[in-house]
Amino acid sequence: MSRYRLRPTLVQEASLLEHCGHARFVWNLAIEQHSWWTPWRGPAPSFAEQCRQLTQARAAFKWLRAGSNTVQQQALKDFAPAMANFYAGTHRRPSWRKAGVHEGFRIVGQRGNAWDLRLVSRRVGQVRVPKVGWVRFRCSRPVPPEVKSFRVTRDRAGRRHVAFAAIPDPIPAPGNGQAVGVDRGVTVSAALSTGELLHAPTLTSAEADRLRRLQRRLARAKRGSHRRARVKAAIARLKARESDRRKDWLEKTSTTLARGFDVIAVEELNVRGTCGHCAPGNRESQAVFRCVACGHQANADVNAACNIRDTAVGRTVAARGGRVLTRPANREPQPDLLSI
């Protein structure tokens, strides 16, 4: 998914916001229909039936007819597989979409019919959105040629983005046969079995102080006032800045790991089970691990990353000479494995 910053005009911004509202209305209406379904009331309407109902609604309501039929029908097309995935047990049940939080819509179809794309200059491109026209976006990198759909979103900071759906080329493995374990945590964002401790970036001290001041102002502001809306927008911009830094760090870190190791083992994080271990005396503190059986001492996060790595490559031995485990579990370190 390649995402770019949209630069719409004020008129285009209003039209895009209407598209988001129409897509959200159709989605929530489909959820309401399925929530009303019970075994004695009969089955919920199918996708074909919902499309016929949408046609009738567009004929009855002028404000809905003024929107794009492509955007509204695509919301129904996205809802159908979402419910299918829920019944298959692979995803959660589709939830309600809220204004100001879930602002977006999707366009799917062959390029040139429902939508199109062109470059204005080396750094500026344009995408044609139904009933909006050509909307400019910042072409920070080349757009994949095999794009067949895109999504327009608006975050809480008021920024518009367009994301073109395309499968990126896989990163080739280095072929060095090396494996690495990654232990995720709170104090340390990620610890590698190589001994590296990775910390995700956050707000600077000055930005954190400003965020606290804004939050105090928000608590004093009257609900529904323009002052409260301005403060909320300022807080959203700071939060978006922090989120962008974390996403950038995550992309660069994952790419670095993929280029440096053939096997990357990541724990299946179990928050409820993070306090359990074989011997309570092993964990002297949050950062220090000292085995009461063999005396081995290491950083607790790095020790966990080594265990994750050994589990992935099939060299895990249970604590105190037990049977070989076939799934991750809490265990004491093995000196011969930790020396690898």
Residue, then its C-alpha position, 0 to 999 in steps of 0.5 A: m500500500s503506497r500512501y501519498r498526501l492529498r492536496p485538495t482545494l476547499v471545494q474538493e475538500a467539501s466534496l470528499l467529506e460528502h463522499c466519506g459521509h455517504a460511505r459511512f452512512v451506507w456502511n452503518l445502515a448495512i450493520e444495522q440491518h444485520s444487527w436486526w437479524t434473528p433466526w425467526r425474522g429471516p436472513a439479513p439482506s444479501f449484497a444484491e438485495q442491498c444494492r437494490q435498496l440503495t438504488q431505491a434510497r438514491a431515488a427517494f433522497k436527493w442528498l444521497r443521489a447527489g453523491s457518487n454511486t461508485v463510492q456508495q456501492q463500494a461500501l456495500k462491496d466492502f461490507a459483504p466480505a467483512m461479514a463473510n470473514f466474521y462468520a469464517g472466524t478470521h476477523r472480528r464483527p464489523s463495527w460502526r463507523k463514527a464521524g470524525v474518526h472513520e473518514g474515508f472511502r474506496i474506489v475499485g475498478q479499471r484505471g481510465n473508467a471509474w478513476d484515473l491517474r496522471l503526473v503533473s510534474r516530478r513531485v506533483g500528481q493528480v488522481r481523478v475521483p468520481k464527482v470530485g475531479w482531478v485532485r492533486f497529491r504529493c508524488s513523494r515516490p513513483v506510483p506502482p503501475e499495477v494499481k487497480s484501486f485506491r482509498v482516500t482517508r482523512d485523519r483526526a489532524g485533518r490531513r488527507h491521504v490517498a493510498f494506492a493498493a499494490i503488492p510491493d516487491p518482496i525483499p530478498a533474503p540475504g542468504n547468510g543462514q542467520a536467525v534473530g529473535v525479537d522480544r517486544g516490550v513496553t520499556v524497550s520497544a524491541a530487544l534482539s537476540t543479538g543484544e540490540l535494544l531498539h526504542a521507538p521514537t516519541l515526542t520530544s520533551a518540549e512537545a510532551d510539555r505542550l501536549r500536557r498544556l493542551q490537555r489541561r486546556l481541553a479539560r477546561a474548555k466547554r463542550g461544543s465550543h470553537r475553542r475546544a475544537r481548536v484545542k482538539a485539532a492541535i492535540a490531534r496534530l501532535k499525536a499524528r506527528e508522534s504516530d508518523r515517527r513511530k510508523d517510519w521507525l517501524e518500516k525502517t526497522s522491519t526492512t533492516l531486519a529483513r535484509g540482515f537475517d534469513v529467519i526472524a522470530v517474533e513472539e506471540l505477545n500474551v499480555r496476561g502471561t507476561c508475569g509468569h516464569c519458571a522461578p520468581g527469583n530469576r527476574e531480579s528487576q524489569a531489566v535484569f535476568r539471573c538464573v537461580a539454577c545456573g547463575h547465568q545473567a543477562n538483560a531480561d529482554v535480550n534473554a527473552a529474544c534468545n529464547i524466541r530465536d531458539t524456539a523458531v530454529g527448533r533448538t529449544v530445550a525445556a527448563r530443568g531437562g524436560r522434554v522438548l517443547t513444540r510451542p513457545a513457553n517460559r523456560e530457563p536459558q540454556p548456556d550452550l544455546l546462549s553462546i551461539 
